Amino acid sequence: MTPSTISIDQVESVYVGKGHCCRCGCGGNYFRLADEAGVIEANEKKIRHYLKKLASGKYAVTEQDGLGDEYIYEINLSRSGNTDRVATFYVRKKFYSTFHKSN
């Protein structure tokens, strides 16, 4: 999997915020497609926006094999003083369709 081939269906979540802190959400925001009903459309737009940045080749990409069933990709969006603003992507290693029906 490469950053340019990631589809929105593979994205578990995207963190956008400070890069020098933990990823608990205190330094930024998480966007997920599985949030409450009214938030999904807005989150989808944001995720697509940051996926375009990831795939653009304009930003250096840091990647690591996450624990469990995900890959983690990160791009540094900007730097202001000593603070980096990043987008961190949590991407499923295996894609399971949400339309899969078990018998």
Residue pairs with C-beta under 8 A, 6 or more apart in sequence:
1 10
1 71
1 91
1 93
3 54
3 55
3 61
3 63
3 73
4 54
4 55
4 57
6 51
6 54
6 55
6 73
6 89
6 91
7 95
8 33
8 44
8 47
8 48
8 51
9 95
9 97
9 98
10 91
10 92
10 95
11 33
11 47
11 51
11 89
11 90
11 91
11 92
12 32
12 70
12 90
12 91
12 92
13 30
13 31
13 32
13 89
13 90
14 30
14 31
14 32
14 46
14 47
14 50
14 87
14 88
14 89
14 90
15 23
15 25
15 28
15 29
15 30
15 86
15 87
15 88
15 90
16 28
16 29
16 31
16 46
16 50
16 77
16 85
16 86
16 87
16 88
17 25
17 27
17 28
17 29
17 85
17 86
18 27
18 28
18 83
18 84
18 85
18 86
19 74
19 76
19 83
19 84
19 85
19 86
20 27
20 82
20 83
20 84
21 27
23 88
31 43
31 46
31 47
31 50
32 43
33 40
33 43
33 44
33 47
34 40
35 43
50 87
50 89
51 89
53 59
53 75
53 77
53 87
54 61
54 73
54 75
54 87
54 89
59 75
59 76
59 77
60 75
60 76
61 73
61 74
61 75
62 73
62 74
62 75
63 71
63 72
63 73
63 74
64 71
64 72
65 71
65 72
66 72
66 90
69 92
69 93
69 94
70 90
70 91
70 92
70 93
71 90
71 91
71 93
72 88
72 89
72 90
72 91
73 88
73 89
73 91
74 86
74 87
74 88
74 89
75 86
75 87
76 84
76 85
76 86
77 84
77 85
77 86
77 87
78 84
78 85
79 85
